[in-house]
Amino acid sequence: MATIDCVPGRKAKASAAYASARAYCAAGMALLDERDWGSQYELTFSLWLERAESELLSGNFEKAEQLMWSCCSGGASKVDQAAVYHLKVQFHVMKSENPQLWPARSRACACSA
């Protein structure tokens, strides 16, 4: 069932319907629990990352940051970690937090190397 909410969440986000994207992702997340980071990692990570980005693009910085931290702790591969750090770079740019921007950028580059 959670998979059903991930695809429309991505489509809503792509069309700048961030509130709808957040709702779809939140509905999918509600169907998962901590065990799913191990058993359904790809779906769980995708939902958390998509919602974090939707929250960020909606201006909900606090929630976006919480979700990014969850993604970091759950992110297993370097590619996934790089995706989270890329989002963190966007987060710091949008908040004009230039001192935090460079460490996040460096981590993103290190993950993708």
N, C-alpha and C positions, 0 to 999 in steps of 0.2 A: 504494500500500500504506500509506503514512503516514497517509492520510486515514482509513483503516479504524481506526486507533488513536486518532484525535482524538475521535471521537464517544463511544466507550465511556469514554474518559478523562474527558470532561465529565460523563457520566452518573454515573460512579463518584464524582467529586468532589461532585456535587450530592447524592448520598446519603450523604455523609460517609465514603466508603470511600477515604480519601486515599492509602493504600498502593497500592491497585489503580489509582487515577488516575495516580499517579506512574509505575507500571509501564507502563501503556498509553501515556502520553505519552513516556516514555523509549524505548519500542519504536519509536514513530513518529519520534522525533528521530534514532534510530540509522540510519534509512533516508534521512535527509537530510544534506546537507553545506552548506558555505558558499555555494555557487552558488545554492542553493535560496532564499536570502534575496532574490535577484533574480528567479528564474524561477517560484517558487511562494511568493511572499511571504506571502500570507494564511494558508496552511496552516502554514508555518514559524513565523510570529509566533504563531499560535494555540497550537501545540504548546508553544512555549517559555513563553508566558504561563500557559497552563493548568498546566504542570509547576511553574513558579515558585510559583503559588498553592497547588498541592497540597503542595509542599515546605514552604511557609510554614505551612499549616494542620496539617502533621504535626510542626511544631516544628524542622524542618531549616533553621534560619535562614541558615547559611552558604551552602548550596546554593541556597536561594531568592534570596539576594542576588546570587550569581553569575549566575543565570538572568535576574534583572531587569536586570543590567547588559548582558547580551547582547541583551535585548529593546530596551533604550534605544538601543544602537548600531544595531540593525536596524530599529527603529520609524520608518517613513517619514511617516505621517500624524499630524496633531495629535491625532486621536481615539485612535490607538494609543499615542502618547506619554502622553496623559491616562490611559489604562488602566494603563500601567506605573506612573505616578506615584500613581495611586489605590492600587495594590498596595503601593507603597513607604510610603504613609501607614499602611496596615494593618500593614506590617512594623514600622514605628517604634512604633506603638501597642502591638503585641504584645510588643515588647522594652522597653517603657517608656522609649523614647529621645525624650523630649519636646523637647529642643533641635533634633533633626533633623526632627521632625514638621512644624513650620511651613514650613520651606523646601520640603519635598516637597509639602505641601498647596498652597502658593503656585504651584508649577510645574504642578501638576495643574489648578488653576483657570485659569492662563494658557494652557494647552494647549486647554482646552475653551471658551475665549472666542472 
